[in-house]
Amino acid sequence: MLILTRKEGEGIRIGDHIRIVLVQLKGNQARIGIECPNDLRVLREELWEAIRRANIEAMAADPRQVEDLAKQAHFPKRPPSKDPPRSSES
């Protein structure tokens, strides 16, 4: 881990497209600003961790639970195929 010291208003660059600025120090909290491309997702660590846990739980879901949820949401089990049936003679 790289540890840097910054004063209010000073920044850090990561590559060409990411800038992190120490906006405000107040007691034991630091307010930071992050400038980055819109397609880069920036999350607080605790939110990232919650999403990761939810994804792991979703992968471990019982297939019957998934089917029940699909029924409740009125989703078909499988969307109908738009492609014509393939012939095995090609």
C-alpha positions in Angstrom: 0.0 0.0 0.0 1.3 3.4 -1.0 0.7 6.0 1.8 0.9 9.7 0.9 0.5 12.8 3.0 -1.8 15.5 1.5 -3.1 18.9 2.7 -6.6 20.2 2.0 -6.9 21.0 -1.7 -4.0 18.8 -2.7 -4.5 15.9 -5.0 -3.1 12.6 -6.2 -3.1 11.3 -9.8 -3.6 7.6 -10.7 -2.7 7.2 -14.4 -3.9 9.8 -16.8 -7.6 9.8 -16.0 -8.1 9.5 -12.2 -7.6 12.4 -9.7 -8.2 12.2 -6.0 -8.3 15.4 -4.0 -8.4 15.9 -0.2 -11.4 18.3 -0.1 -11.7 18.8 3.7 -10.4 17.6 7.0 -12.8 17.7 9.9 -11.9 16.0 13.2 -11.0 12.4 12.3 -12.8 12.4 9.0 -11.4 13.3 5.6 -13.7 14.3 2.7 -12.2 13.3 -0.6 -13.2 14.1 -4.2 -12.6 11.7 -7.0 -12.5 12.7 -10.7 -12.6 9.7 -13.1 -14.2 8.5 -16.3 -17.9 7.9 -16.1 -17.5 4.3 -17.0 -15.4 3.6 -13.9 -17.4 2.6 -10.9 -16.3 4.1 -7.6 -17.9 2.7 -4.4 -17.3 3.1 -0.7 -15.6 -0.1 0.5 -18.5 -1.1 2.8 -21.0 -0.8 -0.2 -18.6 -2.8 -2.4 -18.4 -5.5 0.3 -22.2 -5.7 0.6 -22.6 -6.1 -3.1 -20.0 -8.8 -3.2 -21.8 -10.7 -0.4 -25.1 -10.3 -2.1 -23.7 -11.7 -5.4 -22.2 -14.7 -3.6 -25.6 -15.4 -1.9 -27.4 -15.1 -5.2 -25.0 -17.6 -6.9 -25.8 -20.0 -4.1 -29.6 -19.7 -4.5 -31.6 -22.8 -4.8 -32.8 -23.1 -8.5 -36.4 -23.6 -7.2 -36.2 -20.2 -5.4 -35.0 -18.6 -8.7 -37.9 -20.2 -10.5 -40.4 -19.0 -7.8 -39.1 -15.5 -8.1 -39.4 -15.6 -11.9 -43.0 -16.7 -11.5 -43.7 -13.9 -9.1 -42.2 -11.4 -11.5 -44.1 -13.0 -14.4 -41.0 -13.9 -16.3 -41.1 -16.9 -18.6 -38.7 -19.7 -17.8 -36.9 -19.2 -21.0 -37.4 -16.4 -23.5 -38.7 -17.8 -26.9 -35.9 -18.1 -29.5 -36.0 -15.6 -32.3 -33.8 -17.8 -34.5 -35.3 -20.5 -36.7 -34.5 -24.1 -35.7 -31.1 -25.3 -37.0 -30.9 -28.1 -39.4 -28.3 -30.7 -38.6 -27.7 -31.0 -42.4 -25.2 -28.2 -43.2 
